[in-house]
Amino acid sequence: MRKLEVAQLTQAVADMVQKANYELDKDVYCALQRAAVMEESPHGRDVLEQLLQNAEIAKKEKVPICQDTGFTVIFLELGQDVNLTGGDVNEALQEGVRLGYKSGYLRQSIVADPLRRVNTNDNTPAVIHWQLVPGTSVRITVMPKGGGSENASAVKMLKPADGAAGVMDFVVETVSQAGSNACPPMVVGVGIGGTLEKAAALAKKALMRPLGKPHPDAYYSAMEKELLERLNRLGVGPAGLGGKITVLAVQIETFPAHIASLPVAVNINCHAARHLTRVI
C-alpha cells in the first residue's frame, strides 16, 4: 500500500489547470499544423495560421489560449493500492482548481446555481469523473472545457434499429447545427451505448484520446474515418469562413447497451482542445 498526501494532488491540479490553459498539447498543435497544410481555402488557411500563432504567443507569454478558460473537468484514475492521507481528496482537487485559477489570473466562469447565476469567483466546483483502477499511482487528466463548444453538444436516445447509419446521421446533424458557434475546426467526441449519462461521459472521455490515434477496434476506427470525411464535406471551415477543414478529428468511445436502447452523445470541442495528463 502506497501512502500519498492529498496536498500533492492539490499542487498538481493547480499547476495543470494553468499549463492546460497556456499550452496546447502537442497532438492538438500538430493537428492544426496538418490542417493548415491541407486547407485549400485562403480564408481558412489564414485562420489556421493565426490559431497557430496564437498558441505560440500563449505558450511563450503564459497567457490563456482563449479568454474562455473553461469549466474544469477532471478524469481521475485512482490506483486501488493508494492510501490517500491528509484530508478530503475531493476538496483537495477542488482546492487545486481554486488555487490555479486565482494565481494564474484565469477567468472564473462558474456560477453556483444554474438559474440564479451568481459567480463562485474561483472557477469551482470542477466536474470530477472517478475511476478505481489496479496499481499504486494516480493518473489525473485536466480538461478546461469552453462554454461555446459545450453548448453545441447533444445527446439522443436512438432506437437499436437505427444502427450505425442513425448514429452517424446524428453526429453529422449535430456538427452541422453547431456551425461556427463551436469555434471550428472542432474535435468531435462520440459516446455510444450505456445509459443516458454514460453516453455523455463517454463522449467527453473520447476527447481525451490523442488526436489522430484511431479507435483500437477496426469497426469503429472505420466509422471515425467515414465521419471525419462527411463532416469535412460540410464546408463550414475554420472559424466558419468556409473550407475543407471543419473537424480535426472524430473520436468514438463505446459501452455495452440494453437490448432496447441505443444512446448516443456528441461532445464537441473547439480548436483549442485543451487537455493535460499527469501520473503521480
C-alpha positions as CSV (number, residue, x, y, z in Angstrom):
1,M,0.0,0.0,0.0
2,R,1.4,3.4,-1.0
3,K,0.6,6.5,1.1
4,L,0.0,9.7,-0.8
5,E,-0.7,13.1,0.7
6,V,-3.7,14.8,-0.9
7,A,-1.7,18.0,-0.9
8,Q,0.3,16.6,-3.8
9,L,-3.0,16.3,-5.8
10,T,-3.8,19.9,-5.0
11,Q,-0.5,21.2,-6.2
12,A,-0.6,19.0,-9.3
13,V,-4.1,20.2,-10.3
14,A,-3.1,23.9,-9.6
15,D,-0.2,23.6,-12.0
16,M,-2.1,21.6,-14.6
17,V,-5.1,24.0,-15.0
18,Q,-2.6,26.8,-15.7
19,K,-0.5,24.8,-18.1
20,A,-3.5,23.4,-19.9
21,N,-4.8,26.9,-20.5
22,Y,-1.4,28.3,-21.6
23,E,-0.1,25.5,-23.8
24,L,-1.8,23.3,-26.4
25,D,-0.9,19.7,-26.1
26,K,1.4,18.5,-28.8
27,D,-1.2,16.3,-30.5
28,V,-3.6,19.3,-30.9
29,Y,-0.9,21.7,-32.1
30,C,0.3,19.1,-34.7
31,A,-3.3,18.6,-35.9
32,L,-3.6,22.3,-36.5
33,Q,-0.3,22.3,-38.4
34,R,-1.5,19.5,-40.6
35,A,-4.8,21.2,-41.2
36,A,-3.0,24.4,-42.3
37,V,-1.2,22.4,-45.0
38,M,-4.4,20.6,-46.1
39,E,-6.8,23.6,-46.1
40,E,-7.4,24.9,-49.6
41,S,-9.5,28.0,-48.7
42,P,-7.3,31.1,-48.4
43,H,-9.5,32.4,-45.6
44,G,-9.5,29.1,-43.8
45,R,-5.7,28.8,-44.1
46,D,-5.2,32.3,-42.8
47,V,-7.4,31.4,-39.8
48,L,-5.4,28.3,-39.1
49,E,-2.1,30.1,-39.3
50,Q,-3.5,32.7,-36.8
51,L,-4.5,29.9,-34.4
52,L,-1.0,28.5,-34.5
53,Q,0.5,31.9,-33.9
54,N,-1.9,32.5,-31.1
55,A,-0.9,29.2,-29.5
56,E,2.8,30.1,-29.7
57,I,2.2,33.5,-28.1
58,A,0.1,32.0,-25.3
59,K,2.8,29.4,-24.5
60,K,5.6,32.0,-24.6
61,E,3.8,34.7,-22.6
62,K,2.0,32.3,-20.3
63,V,-1.4,33.8,-21.1
64,P,-4.6,31.9,-21.9
65,I,-5.0,30.4,-25.4
66,C,-8.7,31.6,-25.2
67,Q,-10.4,34.1,-23.0
68,D,-12.9,31.3,-22.0
69,T,-10.7,29.4,-19.6
70,G,-13.3,26.7,-19.2
71,F,-15.3,24.6,-16.8
72,T,-12.6,22.4,-15.3
73,V,-13.3,18.7,-16.0
74,I,-11.0,16.2,-14.2
75,F,-10.7,12.5,-15.0
76,L,-9.1,10.8,-12.1
77,E,-7.8,7.2,-12.2
78,L,-7.0,6.2,-8.6
79,G,-4.9,3.1,-8.0
80,Q,-6.7,0.8,-5.6
81,D,-3.4,0.3,-3.6
82,V,-3.0,4.0,-2.9
83,N,-3.9,5.3,0.6
84,L,-4.7,9.0,0.3
85,T,-4.0,10.8,3.5
86,G,-4.1,14.3,4.9
87,G,-7.6,15.3,4.1
88,D,-10.7,15.0,1.8
89,V,-9.5,14.1,-1.7
90,N,-12.4,15.8,-3.4
91,E,-11.8,19.0,-1.6
92,A,-8.0,18.7,-2.4
93,L,-8.8,18.6,-6.1
94,Q,-11.2,21.5,-5.9
95,E,-8.6,23.5,-4.0
96,G,-6.2,22.8,-6.8
97,V,-8.6,24.3,-9.3
98,R,-9.2,27.2,-6.9
99,L,-5.5,28.0,-6.5
100,G,-4.6,27.5,-10.1
101,Y,-7.3,29.8,-11.4
102,K,-6.7,32.5,-8.9
103,S,-2.9,32.6,-9.0
104,G,-2.9,32.2,-12.8
105,Y,-5.4,35.1,-13.3
106,L,-7.6,32.8,-15.3
107,R,-11.2,33.8,-16.0
108,Q,-13.6,32.5,-13.4
109,S,-16.6,31.3,-15.4
110,I,-18.7,29.1,-13.0
111,V,-22.0,30.1,-11.4
112,A,-23.1,28.5,-8.2
113,D,-26.7,27.9,-9.3
114,P,-27.7,27.4,-13.0
115,L,-30.7,29.7,-12.7
116,R,-29.7,32.3,-10.1
117,R,-26.3,32.8,-11.9
118,V,-24.1,34.0,-9.0
119,N,-20.4,33.5,-9.8
120,T,-18.4,31.3,-7.4
121,N,-15.4,33.6,-8.1
122,D,-12.8,30.7,-8.1
123,N,-14.0,28.5,-11.0
124,T,-15.1,25.7,-8.7
125,P,-16.6,23.3,-8.5
126,A,-14.9,21.2,-11.1
127,V,-16.6,18.1,-12.6
128,I,-14.7,15.1,-11.5
129,H,-15.0,11.6,-13.1
130,W,-13.6,9.0,-10.8
131,Q,-12.3,5.5,-11.7
132,L,-10.7,3.0,-9.4
133,V,-8.0,1.0,-11.2
134,P,-5.3,-1.5,-10.2
135,G,-2.0,-0.2,-9.1
136,T,-0.2,2.3,-6.8
137,S,-0.4,5.5,-8.9
138,V,-2.9,8.3,-9.6
139,R,-3.5,9.4,-13.1
140,I,-5.0,12.9,-13.5
141,T,-6.3,14.4,-16.7
142,V,-7.4,18.0,-16.6
143,M,-9.6,19.5,-19.3
144,P,-10.7,23.2,-19.3
145,K,-13.9,22.9,-21.4
146,G,-15.2,26.0,-23.1
147,G,-18.8,27.0,-22.9
148,G,-19.4,27.7,-26.6
149,S,-18.4,24.2,-27.8
150,E,-20.1,22.5,-24.8
151,N,-23.4,24.3,-25.8
152,A,-23.2,22.7,-29.2
153,S,-23.1,19.2,-27.8
154,A,-26.1,16.9,-27.8
155,V,-27.5,13.5,-26.6
156,K,-30.1,11.4,-28.3
157,M,-31.8,8.1,-27.4
158,L,-31.9,6.3,-30.8
159,K,-33.7,3.0,-31.5
160,P,-31.4,0.0,-31.9
161,A,-32.8,-0.4,-35.4
162,D,-31.3,3.0,-36.3
163,G,-27.9,1.3,-36.2
164,A,-24.6,2.8,-37.3
165,A,-26.3,4.8,-40.0
166,G,-28.5,6.5,-37.5
167,V,-25.6,7.2,-35.2
168,M,-23.6,8.8,-38.0
169,D,-26.5,10.9,-39.2
170,F,-27.0,12.2,-35.7
171,V,-23.3,13.2,-35.4
172,V,-23.4,15.0,-38.8
173,E,-26.6,16.8,-37.8
174,T,-25.1,17.9,-34.5
175,V,-21.9,19.3,-36.0
176,S,-23.8,20.9,-38.9
177,Q,-26.0,22.8,-36.4
178,A,-23.0,23.8,-34.4
179,G,-21.5,25.6,-37.4
180,S,-19.3,28.5,-36.5
181,N,-20.7,28.7,-32.9
182,A,-18.3,26.0,-31.7
183,C,-15.1,27.8,-33.0
184,P,-14.1,25.3,-35.7
185,P,-12.0,23.4,-36.6
186,M,-13.6,21.1,-34.0
187,V,-12.8,17.9,-32.3
188,V,-15.8,15.6,-32.0
189,G,-16.2,13.1,-29.2
190,V,-18.9,10.5,-29.7
191,G,-20.2,8.2,-26.9
192,I,-22.2,5.2,-27.9
193,G,-24.0,2.8,-25.5
194,G,-24.6,2.6,-21.8
195,T,-27.3,4.8,-20.4
196,L,-28.2,8.5,-21.0
197,E,-25.5,9.8,-18.6
198,K,-22.9,7.1,-19.5
199,A,-23.1,8.0,-23.2
200,A,-22.4,11.7,-22.4
201,A,-19.4,10.8,-20.1
202,L,-18.0,8.5,-22.9
203,A,-18.3,11.4,-25.4
204,K,-16.3,13.6,-23.0
205,K,-13.7,10.9,-22.4
206,A,-13.3,10.4,-26.2
207,L,-12.0,14.0,-26.4
208,M,-9.1,12.9,-24.1
209,R,-7.6,10.5,-26.7
210,P,-4.6,11.9,-28.5
211,L,-5.8,13.4,-31.8
212,G,-5.1,11.1,-34.8
213,K,-5.0,7.9,-32.7
214,P,-7.7,5.7,-34.2
215,H,-10.0,3.5,-32.2
216,P,-8.4,0.1,-31.4
217,D,-11.5,-1.7,-32.9
218,A,-11.3,-1.6,-36.7
219,Y,-15.1,-1.3,-37.0
220,Y,-15.1,1.9,-35.0
221,S,-11.9,3.3,-36.5
222,A,-13.5,2.9,-39.9
223,M,-16.6,4.8,-38.6
224,E,-14.4,7.6,-37.3
225,K,-12.7,7.9,-40.7
226,E,-16.1,8.0,-42.5
227,L,-17.5,10.6,-40.1
228,L,-14.4,12.8,-40.5
229,E,-14.8,12.7,-44.3
230,R,-18.5,13.5,-44.1
231,L,-18.1,16.3,-41.6
232,N,-15.3,18.0,-43.6
233,R,-17.6,17.9,-46.6
234,L,-20.0,20.2,-44.8
235,G,-17.8,23.2,-45.8
236,V,-18.1,25.1,-42.5
237,G,-14.3,25.5,-42.4
238,P,-12.0,27.3,-39.9
239,A,-13.9,29.9,-37.9
240,G,-17.0,29.2,-40.1
241,L,-15.5,31.0,-43.1
242,G,-15.6,28.1,-45.4
243,G,-13.1,25.4,-46.3
244,K,-12.4,21.7,-46.2
245,I,-11.2,21.5,-42.5
246,T,-14.3,21.8,-40.3
247,V,-13.2,19.0,-38.0
248,L,-9.7,17.9,-36.8
249,A,-10.7,14.5,-35.5
250,V,-13.7,12.3,-34.7
251,Q,-13.1,10.0,-31.6
252,I,-15.5,7.3,-30.5
253,E,-15.9,5.5,-27.2
254,T,-18.4,2.8,-26.6
255,F,-20.0,0.8,-23.7
256,P,-22.4,-2.2,-23.7
257,A,-26.1,-1.2,-24.1
258,H,-29.5,-2.5,-23.1
259,I,-31.3,-4.6,-25.8
260,A,-33.9,-1.8,-26.1
261,S,-31.5,1.2,-26.2
262,L,-29.0,2.9,-28.4
263,P,-27.9,6.1,-26.5
264,V,-25.6,8.4,-28.5
265,A,-23.8,11.6,-27.3
266,V,-21.8,14.1,-29.2
267,N,-19.4,16.3,-27.2
268,I,-17.8,19.0,-29.3
269,N,-14.6,20.7,-28.5
270,C,-13.3,23.9,-30.2
271,H,-10.0,24.2,-32.0
272,A,-8.3,24.7,-28.5
273,A,-8.8,21.1,-27.4
274,R,-7.1,21.7,-24.1
275,H,-6.1,18.7,-22.0
276,L,-3.2,17.6,-19.9
277,T,-2.4,14.3,-18.1
278,R,0.0,13.7,-15.3
279,V,0.7,10.5,-13.3
280,I,1.7,10.8,-9.6
